[in-house]
Amino acid sequence: MKSSDIIVIGGGIAGLSAASTLSKHARVTVLEAEGAVGYHSSGRSATMLHYALGDPLVRALTHASRGFFEAPPRDFTDVPLGHRMPVLIHSREDELAALDQLESAIAPFAQLERVDGAGICELCPVVRTGEGAAVAGLVDRNGIRLDTHALLQGHVRALRQNGGEIVTVARAIKVERSGEVWTVTTEHRDSLAAPILINAAGSWADAVATLGGVRPIGLAPLRRTIITFDAPDGEDLSGWPFAKTVGDELYFAPESGRLFASPMDEGPTDPCDAQPDEYEIALAAHRIEERTTMKVGRIQSRWAGLRTFAPDRHPVVGFDQQAEGFFWLAGQGGYGLQTSPAMAQIAESLIAATPWPLEAATAAQLSPGRFLGQAA
């Protein structure tokens, strides 16, 4: 049996960012069930840093994370972690009240411009404007299109430089507490022991807890579908924004000479290797043609990912109050990438006793203990 100071179950952005941060203080081993890190949700994200997601807490976590992406630690990466991409949130006449509310919510975190139909067309000429279509929009010219691969590999590099280890194809089949240590046995019958176990298993986090005799917290995996398709002939996509309806109907953005789009579906599902649903694929194409002047011809690719939420849609970070040494790092929903630096610092604070990094929230607000009064 091998030993470590901290075992992290899950090699997505949550587990890797926490592992690389904590490896400055302890020996950390990451166990990833798949053959590569970031296989599920982390590798299937729209990868944008913007403030139209979530609520004030999520926006505060995003804002606290921004500096890491703009100026990563020395030797973390040889390439930028992202590039500037404007964000356009557009609304019809009957959605203006919602746009006003969103503007007030985002204003503390970003410098916004209010634009009319002409301003929308100047930034994104394919958005339908005028009667029955978009009449106003909000523009944040400092959005960041994150590079998921660079971010994941930066954490892999940092972890290994600090003596940490990543073991892939290491699905946990047995988790148990014995004395002062947690022991994890993988599908290949390898065992690893450590006093602290970080449950960063994404959509499988409740299942991992159940394996270890720990009460689940009621995480809900929700499927989201994305398609890619060819841009209109002759269009230069280089300055196009990440464009989103003010309601959760549609987003689209340029992607390697094509466009990607999502109908922002949230289909309940069991934890799985998510596959796109034919109805949601058709819905994405329909909403593109409804909200823009583009026609979706051949769909070049399609995929789906899982966005996993706690019951209150806030992340869960902290030690389980009923299972010593069992640490939750779960429920990041669709904002796991853009909040990962702040989440890793919070985990570091709670485990390694470093200063608390976020004024906008307390440890109690993020703790799994807030669900103790709910039914199992």
C-alpha positions as CSV (number, residue, x, y, z in Angstrom):
1,M,0.0,0.0,0.0
2,K,1.3,3.4,-1.0
3,S,0.8,6.4,1.3
4,S,0.4,10.1,0.8
5,D,-0.6,13.2,2.8
6,I,-3.6,14.0,0.7
7,I,-5.5,11.9,-1.8
8,V,-7.6,13.8,-4.4
9,I,-10.2,11.8,-6.2
10,G,-10.9,13.5,-9.5
11,G,-8.6,14.9,-12.2
12,G,-10.8,17.7,-13.5
13,I,-10.1,21.3,-13.0
14,A,-11.3,21.3,-9.4
15,G,-9.1,18.4,-8.3
16,L,-6.1,19.4,-10.2
17,S,-6.1,23.1,-9.1
18,A,-6.5,22.1,-5.5
19,A,-3.8,19.4,-5.8
20,S,-1.3,21.7,-7.4
21,T,-1.9,24.4,-4.8
22,L,-1.8,22.0,-1.8
23,S,1.3,20.3,-3.2
24,K,3.3,23.3,-1.8
25,H,2.4,22.1,1.7
26,A,2.0,18.3,1.4
27,R,2.5,15.1,-0.6
28,V,-0.5,14.9,-2.9
29,T,-1.7,12.1,-5.1
30,V,-4.5,12.6,-7.7
31,L,-6.6,9.5,-8.7
32,E,-8.4,10.0,-12.1
33,A,-10.8,7.3,-13.3
34,E,-10.3,8.0,-17.0
35,G,-7.2,7.7,-19.1
36,A,-6.6,11.5,-19.2
37,V,-7.2,14.5,-16.9
38,G,-10.2,16.8,-17.6
39,Y,-12.0,14.1,-19.6
40,H,-15.6,15.0,-18.6
41,S,-16.9,18.4,-17.6
42,S,-13.6,20.3,-17.6
43,G,-12.8,19.3,-21.2
44,R,-16.3,20.0,-22.5
45,S,-16.8,23.6,-21.3
46,A,-17.4,26.8,-23.2
47,T,-14.3,28.0,-21.3
48,M,-15.3,31.6,-21.0
49,L,-14.6,33.9,-18.0
50,H,-17.7,36.2,-17.8
51,Y,-20.0,37.5,-15.2
52,A,-23.4,36.5,-16.6
53,L,-23.3,33.2,-14.8
54,G,-24.6,32.5,-11.3
55,D,-25.2,35.0,-8.5
56,P,-23.1,37.4,-6.5
57,L,-21.1,34.6,-4.8
58,V,-20.2,33.0,-8.2
59,R,-19.3,36.4,-9.6
60,A,-17.1,37.1,-6.6
61,L,-15.3,33.8,-7.0
62,T,-14.8,34.6,-10.7
63,H,-13.5,38.0,-10.0
64,A,-11.1,36.7,-7.4
65,S,-9.8,34.2,-10.0
66,R,-9.2,36.6,-12.8
67,G,-5.7,37.6,-11.7
68,F,-4.4,34.1,-11.9
69,F,-5.5,33.7,-15.6
70,E,-4.0,37.1,-16.5
71,A,-0.7,36.6,-14.6
72,P,-0.2,32.9,-13.8
73,P,2.6,31.9,-11.4
74,R,6.1,31.7,-12.8
75,D,6.8,28.4,-14.6
76,F,3.1,27.4,-14.5
77,T,2.8,27.6,-18.3
78,D,4.7,28.4,-21.5
79,V,1.6,29.8,-23.2
80,P,-1.2,32.3,-22.3
81,L,-4.1,30.8,-20.3
82,G,-6.5,32.7,-22.4
83,H,-7.1,35.7,-24.7
84,R,-9.5,38.6,-24.6
85,M,-12.9,38.0,-26.1
86,P,-15.7,40.5,-25.7
87,V,-19.0,39.3,-24.2
88,L,-22.3,40.5,-25.6
89,I,-25.6,39.9,-23.8
90,H,-28.5,40.9,-25.9
91,S,-32.2,41.3,-25.3
92,R,-35.5,41.8,-27.0
93,E,-38.0,44.5,-26.0
94,D,-39.8,42.2,-23.6
95,E,-36.5,41.2,-21.9
96,L,-35.3,44.7,-21.1
97,A,-36.2,44.5,-17.4
98,A,-34.1,41.3,-17.2
99,L,-31.2,43.1,-18.9
100,D,-31.5,46.0,-16.4
101,Q,-31.3,43.6,-13.5
102,L,-28.3,41.8,-15.0
103,E,-26.5,45.1,-15.6
104,S,-27.0,46.0,-11.9
105,A,-25.7,42.6,-10.9
106,I,-22.6,42.6,-13.1
107,A,-21.7,46.3,-12.7
108,P,-19.6,45.7,-9.4
109,F,-17.4,43.2,-11.2
110,A,-16.9,44.5,-14.8
111,Q,-17.0,47.7,-16.9
112,L,-20.1,47.4,-19.1
113,E,-21.3,49.3,-22.1
114,R,-24.9,49.6,-23.0
115,V,-25.6,49.4,-26.7
116,D,-28.6,49.7,-29.0
117,G,-29.4,47.6,-32.1
118,A,-26.7,49.4,-34.1
119,G,-24.1,48.7,-31.4
120,I,-25.1,45.0,-31.4
121,C,-24.6,44.8,-35.1
122,E,-21.3,46.6,-35.0
123,L,-19.9,44.0,-32.6
124,C,-21.8,40.9,-34.0
125,P,-23.4,41.5,-37.4
126,V,-25.4,38.2,-37.4
127,V,-27.6,38.9,-34.3
128,R,-31.1,39.8,-35.4
129,T,-32.1,43.3,-34.3
130,G,-35.2,45.4,-34.6
131,E,-38.8,44.6,-34.0
132,G,-39.3,41.2,-32.4
133,A,-35.5,40.8,-32.1
134,A,-32.7,42.3,-30.1
135,V,-33.0,46.0,-29.3
136,A,-30.4,46.4,-26.5
137,G,-27.3,44.8,-25.2
138,L,-24.6,44.8,-22.6
139,V,-20.9,44.5,-23.7
140,D,-18.0,43.6,-21.5
141,R,-14.9,44.0,-23.7
142,N,-12.7,42.3,-21.1
143,G,-14.1,38.7,-21.2
144,I,-11.5,36.0,-21.4
145,R,-11.6,32.9,-23.5
146,L,-9.8,30.4,-21.4
147,D,-7.5,27.7,-22.7
148,T,-8.6,24.6,-20.9
149,H,-5.7,22.4,-22.1
150,A,-3.1,25.0,-21.0
151,L,-4.8,25.4,-17.6
152,L,-5.0,21.7,-16.9
153,Q,-1.5,21.0,-18.0
154,G,-0.2,24.0,-16.0
155,H,-1.6,22.4,-12.8
156,V,-0.2,19.0,-13.8
157,R,3.2,20.6,-14.2
158,A,3.0,22.5,-10.9
159,L,1.9,19.3,-9.1
160,R,4.7,17.2,-10.4
161,Q,7.3,19.9,-9.8
162,N,6.3,19.8,-6.2
163,G,6.6,16.1,-6.0
164,G,2.9,15.2,-6.4
165,E,1.6,12.4,-8.5
166,I,-1.3,11.7,-10.9
167,V,-2.5,8.2,-11.5
168,T,-4.9,7.8,-14.4
169,V,-7.2,4.8,-15.1
170,A,-7.6,4.6,-11.3
171,R,-11.3,4.4,-10.6
172,A,-12.0,4.1,-6.9
173,I,-14.0,1.0,-6.1
174,K,-13.5,1.0,-2.3
175,V,-13.1,4.0,0.1
176,E,-12.8,3.4,3.8
177,R,-11.6,5.1,7.0
178,S,-9.4,3.1,9.2
179,G,-7.9,4.7,12.3
180,E,-6.5,8.0,11.2
181,V,-6.3,7.4,7.5
182,W,-8.5,7.0,4.4
183,T,-7.7,4.1,2.1
184,V,-8.8,4.1,-1.5
185,T,-8.6,0.9,-3.5
186,T,-8.8,1.3,-7.3
187,E,-10.2,-1.0,-10.0
188,H,-6.8,-2.5,-10.5
189,R,-6.6,-3.4,-6.8
190,D,-4.0,-0.8,-6.0
191,S,-4.4,0.9,-2.6
192,L,-3.4,4.4,-1.4
193,A,-3.7,5.7,2.1
194,A,-3.7,9.3,3.5
195,P,-5.2,11.2,6.4
196,I,-7.1,13.6,4.1
197,L,-9.3,12.6,1.2
198,I,-10.5,15.3,-1.2
199,N,-13.6,14.4,-3.0
200,A,-13.3,16.3,-6.3
201,A,-15.1,13.7,-8.4
202,G,-17.5,16.0,-10.1
203,S,-20.8,14.3,-11.1
204,W,-19.6,11.2,-9.2
205,A,-18.9,13.1,-5.9
206,D,-22.0,11.8,-4.1
207,A,-21.2,8.3,-5.3
208,V,-17.6,8.6,-3.9
209,A,-19.0,9.7,-0.6
210,T,-21.4,6.8,-0.5
211,L,-18.5,4.4,-1.2
212,G,-16.8,5.8,1.9
213,G,-19.9,5.7,4.1
214,V,-20.3,9.4,4.0
215,R,-23.7,11.0,3.6
216,P,-24.3,12.4,0.1
217,I,-25.3,16.1,-0.2
218,G,-27.7,15.8,-3.1
219,L,-25.7,16.8,-6.1
220,A,-27.5,17.0,-9.4
221,P,-25.7,16.4,-12.7
222,L,-27.3,18.3,-15.6
223,R,-26.4,17.6,-19.3
224,R,-25.5,20.5,-21.6
225,T,-25.3,20.2,-25.4
226,I,-23.0,22.1,-27.8
227,I,-22.8,22.0,-31.6
228,T,-20.3,23.5,-34.0
229,F,-21.1,24.6,-37.5
230,D,-19.6,26.6,-40.4
231,A,-19.7,30.4,-40.2
232,P,-21.4,32.4,-43.0
233,D,-19.3,32.7,-46.2
234,G,-17.0,35.7,-46.2
235,E,-17.4,36.6,-42.5
236,D,-14.3,37.5,-40.5
237,L,-14.8,36.0,-37.0
238,S,-11.7,37.4,-35.4
239,G,-13.5,40.2,-33.5
240,W,-16.8,38.4,-32.8
241,P,-17.9,38.1,-29.2
242,F,-19.2,35.4,-26.9
243,A,-22.8,36.2,-27.5
244,K,-25.6,35.2,-25.1
245,T,-29.3,35.9,-24.7
246,V,-30.2,37.7,-21.5
247,G,-32.3,34.6,-20.6
248,D,-30.8,31.2,-20.6
249,E,-31.8,30.3,-24.2
250,L,-28.7,30.5,-26.3
251,Y,-25.0,31.3,-26.5
252,F,-22.6,31.1,-29.4
253,A,-19.0,32.2,-30.2
254,P,-16.3,31.7,-32.8
255,E,-14.2,28.5,-32.5
256,S,-11.3,27.7,-34.7
257,G,-12.8,29.2,-37.9
258,R,-16.3,27.8,-37.1
259,L,-18.9,28.7,-34.5
260,F,-20.1,26.8,-31.5
261,A,-23.5,27.1,-29.9
262,S,-25.6,25.8,-27.0
263,P,-29.3,26.0,-26.2
264,M,-28.2,26.1,-22.6
265,D,-30.1,22.9,-21.8
266,E,-30.0,21.4,-18.3
267,G,-31.2,17.8,-18.7
268,P,-31.2,15.8,-15.4
269,T,-29.1,12.7,-15.7
270,D,-27.1,10.1,-13.8
271,P,-23.4,10.6,-13.7
272,C,-22.1,9.3,-17.0
273,D,-20.0,10.0,-20.1
274,A,-22.6,12.4,-21.4
275,Q,-23.8,12.2,-25.0
276,P,-25.7,14.9,-26.9
277,D,-29.4,14.6,-27.2
278,E,-30.9,14.8,-30.7
279,Y,-33.7,17.2,-29.5
280,E,-31.2,19.6,-27.9
281,I,-29.0,19.4,-31.1
282,A,-32.0,20.5,-33.1
283,L,-33.0,23.1,-30.5
284,A,-29.5,24.7,-30.7
285,A,-29.8,25.0,-34.5
286,H,-33.3,26.4,-34.2
287,R,-32.4,29.0,-31.7
288,I,-29.4,30.1,-33.8
289,E,-31.7,30.6,-36.8
290,E,-34.3,32.4,-34.6
291,R,-31.9,34.8,-32.8
292,T,-29.5,35.4,-35.7
293,T,-29.5,35.7,-39.4
294,M,-27.3,32.6,-39.8
295,K,-28.5,29.3,-41.2
296,V,-27.1,26.1,-39.7
297,G,-26.2,23.8,-42.6
298,R,-24.1,20.8,-41.7
299,I,-23.4,20.3,-38.0
300,Q,-19.7,19.7,-37.9
301,S,-19.5,18.3,-34.4
302,R,-21.7,17.8,-31.3
303,W,-20.9,16.9,-27.8
304,A,-22.4,17.1,-24.3
305,G,-21.0,17.6,-20.8
306,L,-22.3,17.5,-17.3
307,R,-22.7,20.5,-15.0
308,T,-23.2,19.4,-11.5
309,F,-24.9,21.6,-8.9
310,A,-25.5,21.4,-5.2
311,P,-29.1,22.0,-4.1
312,D,-28.5,25.8,-3.6
313,R,-26.3,26.1,-6.7
314,H,-23.3,27.2,-4.7
315,P,-20.0,25.2,-4.6
316,V,-19.4,22.9,-1.7
317,V,-15.9,23.3,-0.2
318,G,-14.9,22.0,3.2
319,F,-14.5,19.1,5.6
320,D,-17.5,16.9,6.2
321,Q,-18.6,17.5,9.8
322,Q,-19.4,13.8,10.3
323,A,-16.5,12.1,8.6
324,E,-13.0,13.1,9.8
325,G,-10.6,14.0,7.1
326,F,-13.2,13.8,4.3
327,F,-13.0,17.1,2.3
328,W,-15.7,18.1,-0.2
329,L,-14.7,20.0,-3.4
330,A,-17.8,19.7,-5.6
331,G,-20.8,21.4,-7.1
332,Q,-19.1,23.9,-9.3
333,G,-21.8,23.8,-11.9
334,G,-20.9,25.5,-15.2
335,Y,-18.4,27.9,-13.6
336,G,-15.7,25.4,-12.4
337,L,-13.0,26.6,-14.8
338,Q,-13.5,30.4,-14.3
339,T,-13.6,30.0,-10.5
340,S,-10.9,27.4,-10.0
341,P,-8.1,29.6,-8.7
342,A,-10.3,31.0,-5.9
343,M,-11.7,27.6,-5.1
344,A,-8.2,26.1,-4.9
345,Q,-7.2,29.0,-2.5
346,I,-10.2,28.3,-0.3
347,A,-9.3,24.6,-0.1
348,E,-5.7,25.6,0.7
349,S,-7.0,27.9,3.5
350,L,-9.1,25.2,5.0
351,I,-6.6,22.4,4.8
352,A,-3.2,24.2,5.1
353,A,-4.4,27.1,7.4
354,T,-3.4,29.8,4.9
355,P,-5.3,33.2,5.0
356,W,-8.9,33.1,3.9
357,P,-8.9,34.5,0.3
358,L,-12.4,35.8,-0.2
359,E,-14.3,38.6,1.5
360,A,-17.5,37.9,-0.2
361,A,-18.2,34.6,1.5
362,T,-17.4,32.7,4.7
363,A,-16.3,29.1,5.2
364,A,-19.7,28.3,6.7
365,Q,-21.5,29.5,3.5
366,L,-19.5,27.0,1.4
367,S,-19.3,24.2,3.9
368,P,-21.1,20.8,3.3
369,G,-22.5,21.3,6.8
370,R,-25.2,23.6,5.4
371,F,-26.9,20.5,4.0
372,L,-27.0,18.5,7.2
373,G,-30.6,19.4,7.8
374,Q,-31.8,18.0,4.5
375,A,-33.1,14.6,3.8
376,A,-30.5,12.1,2.5
